[in-house]
């Protein structure tokens, strides 16, 4: 199968028939073998009935319905696990993503050799309350991840099949799939300017809190991908630095007191010196970070996927 189109949705009954017809027309015009996987993320409108009706008229339509709303990451993860196409396309169900972008995205994967291609909504039809924070977080993500994309959160993306089978999307990590892909070894990541259409039906399902959660998720994914298998490398370094700093200050305080006693100089009580409390806090923090590192190592060693390594190819095995 050439293409799997995964469409996560929540209360999008009005846009689904139009989106389906548009995708179908593009696929047939280009001669692609395809499937459309609608993932209903616990909608409380008529979305699932619409999907059932579409599946009866088009055998390429598949549907997955959650019992409750789990979020976009869960919907994508489930869709990825079911996808059968050589190229996997994800797009939102609100008709702001254009299915006409599918053929060029497919060619960038199959002909140009990209592992992942992310859409860039260069011209957006969104209020400034969404565009300004989005630009800020895209900038921060570029700096911290080293991936030169302008729009990490664009729902319109294309993936090589191996990519979506090698990463795990959970929580709210769908914003940072390119980061997860890079950490999994898929570094050929491209970008394509795509058309962003004004919302035709319904309202946005995301509030301002997604920007706060997005920043926290970025810190999480960067930490987990870099130190998830070796937590002591993070906690141990900081624990050592703090413990050494506290120890050096303690030695200084003791040496200073002994020097003054030896030379019969005025001496302050150790507990009356601010440095004593700074040293005490640093030593305690150092020990706690060491313990956190040891506990993290124990958890990591007992993890079932600790030795799960991604194999690119096998020859004469």
ChimeraX attribute file (.defattr): number of C-alpha atoms within 10 A of each C-alpha:
attribute: neighborCount
match mode: 1-to-1
recipient: residues
	/A:1	12
	/A:2	16
	/A:3	25
	/A:4	26
	/A:5	26
	/A:6	27
	/A:7	26
	/A:8	27
	/A:9	26
	/A:10	22
	/A:11	21
	/A:12	24
	/A:13	21
	/A:14	17
	/A:15	18
	/A:16	22
	/A:17	15
	/A:18	13
	/A:19	20
	/A:20	19
	/A:21	14
	/A:22	15
	/A:23	18
	/A:24	19
	/A:25	14
	/A:26	16
	/A:27	20
	/A:28	11
	/A:29	9
	/A:30	10
	/A:31	10
	/A:32	14
	/A:33	13
	/A:34	22
	/A:35	24
	/A:36	24
	/A:37	23
	/A:38	25
	/A:39	26
	/A:40	26
	/A:41	24
	/A:42	20
	/A:43	19
	/A:44	14
	/A:45	13
	/A:46	12
	/A:47	23
	/A:48	25
	/A:49	11
	/A:50	16
	/A:51	23
	/A:52	14
	/A:53	12
	/A:54	19
	/A:55	15
	/A:56	11
	/A:57	9
	/A:58	15
	/A:59	10
	/A:60	15
	/A:61	20
	/A:62	19
	/A:63	17
	/A:64	18
	/A:65	17
	/A:66	14
	/A:67	10
	/A:68	11
	/A:69	15
	/A:70	15
	/A:71	17
	/A:72	24
	/A:73	19
	/A:74	22
	/A:75	27
	/A:76	24
	/A:77	18
	/A:78	19
	/A:79	26
	/A:80	25
	/A:81	11
	/A:82	15
	/A:83	22
	/A:84	17
	/A:85	18
	/A:86	18
	/A:87	26
	/A:88	29
	/A:89	29
	/A:90	24
	/A:91	22
	/A:92	19
	/A:93	24
	/A:94	27
	/A:95	20
	/A:96	21
	/A:97	23
	/A:98	18
	/A:99	22
	/A:100	15
	/A:101	19
	/A:102	23
	/A:103	15
	/A:104	13
	/A:105	28
	/A:106	23
	/A:107	14
	/A:108	20
	/A:109	23
	/A:110	16
	/A:111	10
	/A:112	11
	/A:113	13
	/A:114	21
	/A:115	25
	/A:116	28
	/A:117	23
	/A:118	27
	/A:119	26
	/A:120	22
	/A:121	21
	/A:122	13
	/A:123	11
	/A:124	16
	/A:125	15
	/A:126	12
	/A:127	8
	/A:128	10
	/A:129	9
	/A:130	15
	/A:131	12
	/A:132	11
	/A:133	14
	/A:134	18
	/A:135	14
	/A:136	12
	/A:137	20
	/A:138	19
	/A:139	16
	/A:140	14
	/A:141	23
	/A:142	17
	/A:143	11
	/A:144	13
	/A:145	18
	/A:146	11
	/A:147	16
	/A:148	15
	/A:149	21
	/A:150	22
	/A:151	23
	/A:152	26
	/A:153	22
	/A:154	19
	/A:155	22
	/A:156	27
	/A:157	26
	/A:158	32
	/A:159	28
	/A:160	22
	/A:161	21
	/A:162	15
	/A:163	23
	/A:164	23
	/A:165	13
	/A:166	17
	/A:167	17
	/A:168	19
	/A:169	21
	/A:170	15
	/A:171	12
	/A:172	18
	/A:173	22
	/A:174	25
	/A:175	20
	/A:176	19
	/A:177	22
	/A:178	27
	/A:179	25
	/A:180	23
	/A:181	21
	/A:182	20
	/A:183	17
	/A:184	15
	/A:185	14
	/A:186	18
	/A:187	15
	/A:188	13
	/A:189	20
	/A:190	22
	/A:191	20
	/A:192	20
	/A:193	14
	/A:194	20
	/A:195	20
	/A:196	20
	/A:197	16
	/A:198	13
	/A:199	15
	/A:200	11
	/A:201	13
	/A:202	12
	/A:203	10
	/A:204	8
	/A:205	8
	/A:206	9
	/A:207	8
	/A:208	10
	/A:209	8
	/A:210	12
	/A:211	16
	/A:212	11
	/A:213	13
	/A:214	19
	/A:215	13
	/A:216	12
	/A:217	19
	/A:218	21
	/A:219	12
	/A:220	14
	/A:221	19
	/A:222	18
	/A:223	13
	/A:224	15
	/A:225	15
	/A:226	14
	/A:227	15
	/A:228	19
	/A:229	18
	/A:230	18
	/A:231	22
	/A:232	21
	/A:233	15
	/A:234	17
	/A:235	21
	/A:236	21
	/A:237	16
	/A:238	17
	/A:239	25
	/A:240	18
	/A:241	14
	/A:242	21
	/A:243	24
	/A:244	16
	/A:245	17
	/A:246	24
	/A:247	16
	/A:248	13
	/A:249	20
	/A:250	20
	/A:251	13
	/A:252	14
	/A:253	17
	/A:254	13
	/A:255	12
	/A:256	13
	/A:257	18
	/A:258	14
	/A:259	13
	/A:260	13
	/A:261	12
	/A:262	9
	/A:263	9
	/A:264	9
	/A:265	11
	/A:266	8
	/A:267	12
	/A:268	10
	/A:269	8
	/A:270	14
	/A:271	9
	/A:272	9
	/A:273	11
	/A:274	9
	/A:275	16
	/A:276	19
	/A:277	16
	/A:278	14
	/A:279	22
	/A:280	16
	/A:281	14
	/A:282	22
	/A:283	23
	/A:284	15
	/A:285	18
	/A:286	24
	/A:287	17
	/A:288	16
	/A:289	22
	/A:290	21
	/A:291	16
	/A:292	18
	/A:293	22
	/A:294	17
	/A:295	14
	/A:296	19
	/A:297	18
	/A:298	12
	/A:299	15
	/A:300	16
	/A:301	14
	/A:302	10
	/A:303	12
	/A:304	9
	/A:305	10
	/A:306	12
	/A:307	9
	/A:308	8
	/A:309	9
	/A:310	11
	/A:311	8
	/A:312	7
	/A:313	5
	/A:314	6
	/A:315	4
	/A:316	3
	/A:317	3
